[in-house]
Amino acid sequence: MNVDVQSSQGEADPLQGERVSFSLIDQSLWANFSGAESPEAFVAAWLGLQCRQIPGAHHAVAVLGAPDTGPFESVATIPSGDAPGRALMRAAEAAMADRRGVLMPAPPADTVIAHPVVVDGSLYGTVALAVSRGAVAEGEAMRRLRWGAGWLEALLRREQGARDAAVRDRTQQALTFLATVLTARRFDDAAMALVTELARELACDPVSLGIRRRRRVHVAAVSHASSFASRMNLMQGLGRAMDEAVDQEDIVLYPPPAHWDYRITRMHEELALAHQAGSVLTVPIQAKGAVIGAMTLERPASAPFDDETVELVDAVASMVGPVLAEMRRNDRPIVLKVAEAVGGLLARLFGPRHLGAKLATVAVAILAYLALTVTGEFTVGGPARVEGAVQRTVTAPFAGYVATQTVRAGETVREGELIATLDDQDLNLERLRWTTARGQREVEYDRALAERNRAQAAIIKSQIAQAEAQLALIEEQIARTRITAPFDGIVVSGDLSQSVGAAVERGEELFRIAPLDAYRVVIEVDEGDVAEVEPGQTGHLVLAARPGEALGYTVDMVTPVAESHDGRNAYRVEASLRDDADWLRPGMEGAARTDVDERLLVVIWTRRLVNWARLTLWQYAP
């Protein structure tokens, strides 16, 4: 477009600045449109250009979603970032409901035009614009909007092509994993090869595969298995997570994405906590229309599973399911090899040779006799630590910055003693701003009274009240920047000496303070031993600070809630000390042993093994 810089009379064109400005705006919009790196940016740039093509268009919204089914939501607005008005949304809903263009008046002086976006008979969304009445003929505005919608149709077709390409790539990757399974001759080898390949290609640690037997899923293969072989409770957690997905017959992802349908994820949450994984994905494996197992993949919180990875794993499970089921049916137990091994052991024990095996058998027999006749004190042990009978957590009253600190862990404090302060510079500035605002409103209030404008005076009076409320709140926050000790005691944790000037969030723990005259012992008792511990039992505590001195205690309470520590479930047992020691301090750790009763040595030595065998037999019993 040519721009005249001078009129025929030699005078400067008064519209020159406005035309140049509009030209720059058009160039910027076209640059954003042609260089859009995402569908959202493309739609936003297109919507801006569309408003420039229709005179008088000042507000607009583009609503898009999945074809026909939705959900449909706003992806771009004009002005950018503003929530679309009710008139725009009503017109957009009417256009989608009728699948045709809509013209609606919008008081006081606007007309809203809306046109649905339909591609190959499927409804993808709609576009609505608010146009100043009289700026352009309504029919002309609708025609321009319909022509411009062709760009959206091109975008949607391009996106559909990209999705089809993604499906082809996903199928090719799934076939690669299927080839890995087919190279193995036995089910166990195929399962291990599959989970190892998945862990390597998808950056997961670990990947587990389970097979369903008698309505329960049992873990059959785990990548990086060396780190899990001795942690049975974690393997059981994998099985429970797989059961959760198999029972629902659906993919389960924890944390659950906001756009997914509701699924139960309790076992996945427990597995994530036990394995310290940030994201856990379980996909059921099907064969001949029935769920035969599941695959569980774990990733750190820094690399959660995206939708593309979930779809890939689902495709892999669909392909390898029938193959794994056939391999498992073809594998048979090695009964003859087991019988042969047992027979060889008996021959070595009772045959003419193998003197060492015979001597070892005699020694074991003697030990067994002693174990069956000699008794000993049965105790339940566990890690223990000393805590204050009462602990108070001192937290940040609001988000801010640490200004000063006067104490740190290990120091004693008095009630009301200043222990830290938060920066109040922003609060002081905010107080000054509201004080100024209140003064301005008071001047306006006096002017309104002088002019006898009661309505304006009432409005300004409410604004003055609001300013005073804000000032009161800020004064309270300034007072709370001074953090003091709640009582006399010792600082158990908290050192802000290296955090002066650092940001803290509201509720963030700054210090933990415990009294110096009352202590309790907290013992972590394994879930397999907690049934043996009862209130009133006695025991002894040895701390790392004084390993040669044992302190007596009495069990006060066994909490009914389990906690996970180092891959095992433990219950918190609280006890009170029977012996006084002036060297005790909160936070000391050691080991505790609680006396239970007298039992046979064989019972004491084999108790855990017997309990495990009972649990396993019950689990696999028909």
C-alpha positions in Angstrom: 0.0 0.0 0.0 1.4 3.4 -1.0 1.3 6.1 1.7 1.0 9.7 0.6 3.3 11.9 2.5 2.0 15.3 1.2 -1.3 16.5 -0.1 -1.8 18.3 -3.4 -1.7 21.6 -1.7 1.7 20.8 -0.2 0.3 20.3 3.3 1.3 17.2 5.5 -1.3 14.4 5.5 -2.9 14.3 9.0 -3.5 10.5 8.7 0.1 9.6 7.9 1.0 8.6 11.5 -2.1 6.5 11.9 -1.5 4.7 8.6 2.2 4.0 9.4 1.1 2.7 12.9 -1.5 0.4 11.3 1.1 -0.9 8.8 3.5 -1.8 11.6 0.7 -3.6 13.5 -0.2 -5.6 10.4 3.5 -6.5 9.8 3.8 -7.7 13.4 0.6 -9.8 13.2 1.7 -11.3 9.9 5.2 -12.1 11.3 3.6 -13.8 14.3 1.2 -15.6 12.0 3.8 -16.9 9.7 6.3 -17.8 12.4 3.9 -19.4 14.9 5.6 -22.4 16.6 2.5 -23.9 18.2 -1.2 -24.2 17.3 -2.1 -21.8 20.1 0.2 -19.2 18.8 -1.1 -19.7 15.2 -4.7 -19.2 16.4 -3.9 -16.2 18.4 -2.1 -14.5 15.5 -4.9 -15.5 13.1 -7.5 -14.0 15.4 -5.6 -10.7 15.5 -5.4 -10.6 11.7 -9.1 -11.4 11.5 -10.0 -8.5 13.7 -7.9 -6.2 11.5 -9.7 -7.5 8.4 -13.2 -6.7 9.8 -13.6 -2.9 10.6 -14.9 -2.2 14.1 -13.9 -5.6 15.5 -12.6 -5.0 19.0 -13.2 -8.2 21.0 -12.9 -11.8 19.8 -12.6 -15.4 21.0 -11.6 -18.7 19.4 -13.0 -21.8 21.0 -11.5 -25.2 19.9 -11.6 -28.8 21.1 -11.7 -32.5 20.1 -13.9 -33.1 17.1 -17.6 -33.2 18.0 -17.0 -34.6 21.6 -15.0 -31.7 23.1 -14.4 -30.5 25.7 -14.3 -27.1 24.0 -12.3 -24.2 25.6 -11.0 -20.8 24.7 -7.6 -20.9 23.1 -7.2 -17.2 22.1 -8.9 -13.9 22.9 -8.7 -10.3 21.7 -7.5 -8.4 23.6 -5.0 -11.0 24.5 -5.3 -12.4 28.0 -8.8 -11.0 28.7 -11.6 -13.3 29.6 -14.2 -13.5 26.8 -17.5 -11.6 27.6 -20.8 -13.3 28.1 -22.2 -12.0 24.8 -19.2 -13.6 22.9 -19.6 -16.9 24.7 -23.4 -17.0 24.1 -22.9 -16.5 20.4 -20.1 -19.1 20.3 -22.3 -21.7 22.0 -25.2 -20.9 19.7 -23.0 -21.3 16.6 -21.7 -24.7 17.8 -25.2 -25.8 18.7 -26.7 -24.9 15.3 -23.5 -25.5 13.3 -24.1 -22.3 11.3 -23.2 -18.6 11.5 -24.9 -16.5 14.2 -25.6 -12.7 14.5 -26.6 -11.4 17.9 -27.0 -7.9 19.2 -24.8 -7.0 22.1 -25.9 -3.8 24.0 -25.2 -1.0 24.0 -23.8 -0.6 20.5 -22.2 -3.9 19.3 -23.1 -6.8 17.2 -21.6 -10.3 17.9 -20.9 -12.6 14.9 -20.0 -16.2 15.3 -19.1 -18.9 12.9 -18.5 -22.6 13.6 -15.3 -24.4 12.5 -16.4 -27.6 10.7 -13.9 -29.8 8.9 -15.1 -32.9 7.0 -18.4 -32.8 8.8 -16.8 -32.7 12.3 -17.3 -29.7 14.6 -13.9 -28.5 16.0 -15.1 -25.2 17.6 -16.2 -21.7 16.7 -14.9 -18.1 16.4 -16.9 -15.1 17.7 -16.2 -11.4 17.2 -17.8 -8.3 18.7 -18.1 -5.5 16.1 -19.1 -1.9 16.6 -22.6 -1.5 15.1 -22.5 0.4 11.8 -18.8 0.0 11.3 -19.3 -2.7 8.6 -22.3 -4.4 7.0 -23.2 -7.6 9.0 -23.3 -9.7 5.9 -19.9 -8.5 4.8 -18.5 -9.1 8.3 -19.8 -12.7 8.2 -18.4 -13.3 4.8 -14.9 -12.1 5.8 -15.1 -14.3 8.9 -16.1 -17.3 6.9 -13.2 -16.7 4.4 -10.7 -16.3 7.2 -11.9 -19.6 8.9 -10.2 -21.4 6.0 -6.9 -20.8 7.7 -8.2 -22.6 10.8 -9.3 -25.5 8.6 -5.8 -25.7 7.1 -4.3 -25.7 10.6 -6.6 -28.5 11.8 -5.9 -30.6 8.7 -2.2 -30.2 9.3 -2.6 -31.2 13.0 -4.5 -34.3 11.9 -1.7 -35.2 9.5 0.8 -34.8 12.3 -1.3 -37.1 14.6 -1.5 -39.7 11.8 2.3 -39.5 11.4 2.7 -40.0 15.2 0.5 -43.1 15.1 2.7 -44.5 12.3 5.9 -43.8 14.3 4.3 -45.3 17.5 3.4 -48.4 15.6 6.9 -48.8 14.2 8.4 -48.5 17.7 5.9 -51.0 19.1 6.9 -53.5 16.4 10.6 -53.0 17.4 9.7 -54.1 21.0 7.6 -57.0 19.6 10.7 -58.2 17.7 12.7 -58.1 21.0 10.1 -60.4 22.6 10.1 -62.8 19.6 13.9 -63.3 19.7 13.5 -65.1 23.2 12.6 -68.7 23.4 11.2 -68.8 27.0 8.7 -66.6 28.7 11.1 -65.5 31.5 13.7 -64.4 28.9 11.2 -62.6 26.8 9.8 -60.7 29.8 13.2 -59.7 31.0 14.3 -58.6 27.5 11.1 -56.5 27.1 11.4 -54.7 30.4 15.1 -54.1 29.9 14.5 -52.6 26.4 11.6 -50.5 27.6 13.7 -49.1 30.5 16.5 -48.3 28.1 14.4 -46.7 25.3 12.0 -44.8 27.5 14.5 -43.8 30.3 12.6 -45.6 33.1 13.9 -47.0 36.3 12.7 -49.6 36.7 10.2 -51.3 34.4 8.2 -54.2 35.8 6.1 -56.9 34.2 3.5 -58.9 36.1 1.3 -61.9 35.2 -2.1 -62.5 36.6 -2.6 -65.7 38.5 -5.7 -66.5 40.7 -7.0 -62.9 40.5 -3.7 -61.5 41.6 -0.8 -60.0 39.6 2.6 -61.4 40.4 5.8 -59.7 39.3 7.6 -61.8 36.7 10.4 -59.5 35.5 12.0 -56.2 36.7 14.6 -54.2 34.9 17.6 -53.4 37.1 16.5 -56.4 39.2 19.7 -56.4 41.3 18.5 -53.4 43.3 15.1 -55.1 44.1 15.9 -58.7 44.7 16.2 -58.4 48.5 13.3 -56.0 49.0 10.2 -58.2 49.0 7.9 -55.5 50.3 8.7 -53.3 47.3 8.0 -56.2 45.0 4.6 -56.7 46.7 4.0 -53.0 46.2 4.5 -53.5 42.5 2.0 -56.3 42.5 -0.6 -54.2 44.3 -0.1 -51.4 41.9 -0.6 -53.8 39.0 -3.7 -55.2 40.6 -5.1 -51.7 40.9 -4.8 -51.2 37.1 -5.9 -54.7 36.2 -9.0 -54.5 38.4 -10.0 -51.3 36.7 -9.0 -52.7 33.3 -7.6 -49.3 32.4 -4.3 -47.4 32.2 -3.4 -45.8 35.6 -0.9 -42.9 35.8 0.2 -41.3 39.0 0.1 -38.4 39.5 -3.1 -38.4 37.5 -3.3 -35.8 34.7 -6.0 -33.2 35.2 -7.6 -34.0 31.8 -7.9 -37.7 32.4 -11.1 -39.5 33.7 -11.1 -40.4 37.3 -9.1 -43.6 38.3 -8.2 -45.0 41.7 -4.4 -44.4 42.3 -4.0 -45.3 45.9 -1.6 -48.2 45.4 0.4 -46.2 42.8 0.8 -43.4 45.3 2.2 -45.8 47.9 4.5 -47.4 45.2 5.8 -43.9 44.2 6.5 -43.1 47.9 8.2 -46.5 48.5 10.4 -46.4 45.3 10.9 -42.6 45.5 9.5 -42.2 42.0 8.0 -39.1 40.7 5.7 -40.7 38.2 4.3 -44.3 37.9 2.5 -45.7 34.9 0.7 -49.1 34.7 -0.7 -50.5 31.5 -2.8 -53.7 31.5 -1.7 -56.5 29.1 -4.5 -58.3 27.2 -4.7 -61.4 25.2 -7.8 -62.8 23.5 -10.0 -60.2 25.2 -8.8 -61.0 28.7 -6.4 -59.1 31.0 -3.4 -61.4 31.6 -1.1 -59.0 33.4 0.3 -55.5 33.5 3.5 -53.4 32.9 4.5 -50.8 35.5 7.0 -48.1 34.5 8.6 -45.6 36.9 10.3 -42.2 36.2 11.7 -39.4 38.4 9.6 -36.3 39.0 11.8 -34.4 36.5 10.7 -36.5 33.6 7.0 -37.4 34.0 5.1 -39.5 31.4 3.5 -37.5 28.6 0.6 -38.6 26.5 2.8 -39.8 23.6 4.7 -42.2 25.9 1.5 -43.5 27.5 0.1 -44.2 24.0 3.3 -45.9 23.0 3.4 -48.2 26.0 -0.3 -49.1 25.5 0.5 -50.0 21.9 3.4 -52.2 23.0 1.2 -53.9 25.6 -1.4 -54.7 22.9 1.1 -56.2 20.6 3.2 -58.3 23.0 0.3 -59.5 25.1 -0.8 -62.5 22.9 2.9 -63.4 22.3 3.7 -63.5 26.0 0.6 -65.5 26.8 1.5 -68.1 24.3 5.1 -68.4 25.6 3.8 -68.8 29.2 1.5 -71.6 28.2 4.3 -73.4 26.4 6.7 -73.2 29.4 6.3 -76.1 31.8 7.7 -76.6 35.4 11.0 -78.5 35.6 9.6 -81.2 37.9 12.2 -83.8 36.9 15.1 -81.5 37.5 13.9 -80.7 41.0 13.4 -84.4 41.8 16.9 -85.2 40.5 18.4 -82.5 42.7 16.7 -83.7 45.8 17.8 -87.3 45.1 21.4 -86.2 44.7 21.3 -84.4 48.0 20.0 -87.5 49.8 22.7 -89.7 48.1 25.5 -87.4 49.4 24.1 -87.5 52.9 23.6 -91.3 53.2 26.1 -92.7 50.6 29.6 -94.0 51.2 31.4 -90.7 50.5 31.0 -87.0 51.2 32.3 -87.0 54.7 32.1 -83.2 54.9 28.4 -83.2 54.2 27.8 -85.8 56.9 29.8 -83.8 59.5 27.8 -80.7 58.6 24.6 -82.6 59.0 25.6 -83.8 62.4 26.5 -80.3 63.5 23.2 -79.0 62.2 21.4 -81.7 64.2 23.2 -80.7 67.4 22.4 -77.1 66.9 18.7 -78.0 66.2 18.6 -80.0 69.5 19.9 -77.1 71.4 17.6 -74.6 69.7 14.6 -76.8 70.6 15.5 -77.1 74.2 17.3 -73.8 75.2 15.3 -70.7 75.9 16.3 -67.0 75.7 14.9 -63.6 76.2 12.8 -62.5 73.2 13.2 -58.8 72.5 12.0 -56.5 69.7 14.5 -54.0 68.5 14.6 -51.0 66.2 16.2 -47.7 65.6 15.3 -45.1 68.2 15.7 -41.4 68.8 15.2 -39.0 71.6 12.7 -36.2 71.2 11.3 -33.4 73.3 8.0 -34.3 75.0 6.7 -31.2 73.3 8.1 -29.8 70.1 7.0 -26.5 68.6 7.6 -25.6 65.0 8.2 -22.0 64.2 7.2 -21.2 60.6 7.3 -18.2 58.4 4.0 -16.2 58.9 4.0 -15.1 55.2 6.1 -15.3 52.1 9.1 -13.0 52.3 12.9 -12.8 52.7 15.0 -13.5 55.8 16.5 -10.3 57.2 18.3 -11.5 60.3 18.7 -14.5 62.5 20.1 -14.7 66.1 20.0 -18.4 67.0 20.5 -21.7 65.3 20.2 -25.4 66.1 21.7 -26.4 69.4 21.3 -23.0 71.2 19.0 -22.4 74.1 16.3 -19.7 74.0 14.0 -17.9 76.4 10.3 -17.3 75.9 9.7 -14.2 73.8 13.4 -14.0 72.7 13.9 -12.7 69.2 15.2 -15.5 67.0 14.8 -14.1 63.5 13.3 -11.3 61.5 11.8 -11.1 58.0 12.4 -8.2 55.6 9.7 -5.6 56.0 10.8 -3.1 53.3 8.0 -4.2 50.9 5.4 -4.0 53.7 6.5 -0.5 54.6 6.2 0.6 51.0 2.8 -1.1 50.9 1.8 0.7 54.1 2.9 4.1 52.6 1.0 3.3 49.4 -2.2 2.6 51.3 -1.7 5.6 53.6 -1.4 7.8 50.6 -4.4 6.2 49.0 -6.4 6.8 52.2 -5.4 10.4 52.2 -6.5 10.9 48.6 -9.8 9.2 49.3 -10.4 11.5 52.3 -9.8 14.6 50.2 -12.2 13.2 47.6 -14.7 12.4 50.4 -14.6 16.0 51.7 -15.1 17.3 48.1 -18.1 15.0 47.6 -19.6 16.2 50.8 -19.0 19.8 49.8 -20.7 19.1 46.5 -23.5 17.3 48.3 -23.0 14.2 46.2 -24.1 11.6 48.6 -23.8 8.6 46.3 -20.2 9.5 45.5 -19.5 10.2 49.2 -20.8 6.7 50.1 -18.6 5.0 47.5 -15.5 7.0 48.7 -16.3 6.2 52.3 -16.2 2.5 51.5 -12.9 2.9 49.7 -11.5 4.7 52.8 -12.7 1.8 55.0 -11.0 -0.6 52.6 -7.7 1.3 52.8 -7.9 1.3 56.6 -8.5 -2.5 56.6 -5.5 -3.0 54.4 -3.4 -0.7 56.6 -4.4 -2.8 59.7 -3.5 -6.0 57.9 -0.1 -4.6 56.8 0.6 -3.4 60.4 -0.2 -6.9 61.6 2.2 -8.4 59.0 4.9 -5.9 60.0 4.5 -7.0 63.6 4.8 -10.6 62.6 8.2 -10.1 60.8 9.7 -10.3 64.3 9.8 -14.1 65.1 10.2 -15.0 68.8 10.6 -18.2 70.8 7.3 -19.6 72.1 8.8 -21.0 75.3 12.1 -21.7 77.1 13.9 -24.6 75.3 16.5 -25.7 72.9 16.5 -25.2 69.1 16.3 -28.7 67.7 16.6 -27.7 64.0 16.9 -24.6 62.0 19.9 -22.6 60.8 19.3 -19.5 58.8 22.8 -18.1 59.1 23.5 -19.2 55.5 20.0 -18.1 54.3 19.9 -14.4 55.2 18.3 -12.7 52.2 16.9 -15.9 50.9 13.2 -16.3 50.1 10.8 -18.3 52.4 7.3 -19.3 51.7 4.3 -19.0 54.0 4.2 -21.9 56.5 7.8 -22.9 55.7 9.6 -24.4 58.8 12.3 -22.1 60.1 13.0 -23.5 63.6 11.9 -26.4 65.8 12.1 -25.9 69.5 11.8 -28.4 72.3 11.9 -28.0 76.1 14.9 -29.1 78.1 13.1 -30.8 81.0 11.0 -33.5 79.3 12.0 -36.2 76.8 10.4 -39.2 75.1 11.8 -42.1 73.1 10.5 -42.8 69.6 11.2 -46.3 68.4 10.7 -47.5 64.8 9.3 -51.1 65.0 9.0 -53.2 61.9 5.5 -54.2 60.9 6.4 -57.9 61.5 7.2 -57.2 65.1 4.7 -54.5 66.1 2.1 -57.2 67.2 4.6 -58.2 70.0 4.9 -54.7 71.5 2.3 -53.5 74.0 2.1 -50.5 76.4 3.6 -51.2 79.8 6.5 -53.3 78.5 10.1 -52.3 79.4 13.3 -52.1 77.5 16.7 -50.5 77.2 18.0 -47.7 75.0 21.6 -47.2 73.9 22.5 -43.9 72.2 25.4 -43.3 69.8 26.5 -40.5 72.1 27.0 -42.9 75.0 27.2 -46.5 73.6 28.4 -47.9 76.9 25.4 -46.6 79.0 21.9 -48.2 78.7 18.9 -46.2 79.7 15.7 -47.9 80.8 12.3 -47.0 79.3 8.6 -48.0 79.5 6.4 -48.3 76.4 3.6 -45.8 76.5 1.9 -46.0 73.1 1.9 -47.9 69.8 0.6 -45.7 67.0 -1.7 -47.5 64.6 -0.3 -45.8 61.4 2.6 -47.3 59.5 5.4 -45.2 58.0 7.7 -46.1 55.2 11.5 -45.9 56.0 14.2 -47.3 53.7 11.8 -49.5 51.8 10.1 -51.0 54.8 7.0 -50.3 56.8 7.5 -49.4 60.4 5.3 -48.3 63.3 6.0 -45.5 65.7 6.3 -46.6 69.3 6.6 -44.0 72.0 8.1 -44.6 75.4 9.1 -42.7 78.5 12.5 -42.8 80.0 12.9 -44.3 83.5 16.5 -43.1 83.9 17.5 -39.5 84.1 20.6 -38.2 82.3 21.7 -34.6 82.2 23.6 -35.2 79.0 20.4 -36.0 76.9 19.6 -33.7 74.1 16.7 -33.9 71.6 17.7 -35.5 68.3 20.1 -38.1 69.7 19.8 -41.5 68.0 20.6 -45.0 68.8 19.0 -48.5 69.2 16.3 -49.8 71.5 15.3 -53.3 72.5 12.0 -54.0 74.1 11.7 -57.1 76.4 8.7 -59.3 75.4 9.0 -62.8 77.1 11.0 -66.0 77.3 10.9 -68.2 74.2 12.8 -71.2 72.6 15.9 -70.2 70.7 14.5 -71.9 67.6 11.4 -69.8 67.8 13.4 -66.6 68.1 15.8 -67.5 65.3 13.1 -68.7 62.8 10.3 -66.4 63.7 10.7 -64.1 60.7 11.2 -67.0 58.3 8.1 -68.8 59.7 6.0 -65.6 59.4 7.1 -65.0 55.8 6.3 -68.6 54.9 2.9 -68.4 56.5 2.1 -65.2 54.6 3.4 -66.7 51.3 1.4 -69.9 51.7 -1.7 -68.0 52.5 -1.2 -65.7 49.6 -0.8 -68.6 47.1 -3.3 -70.9 48.8 -6.3 -71.6 46.6 
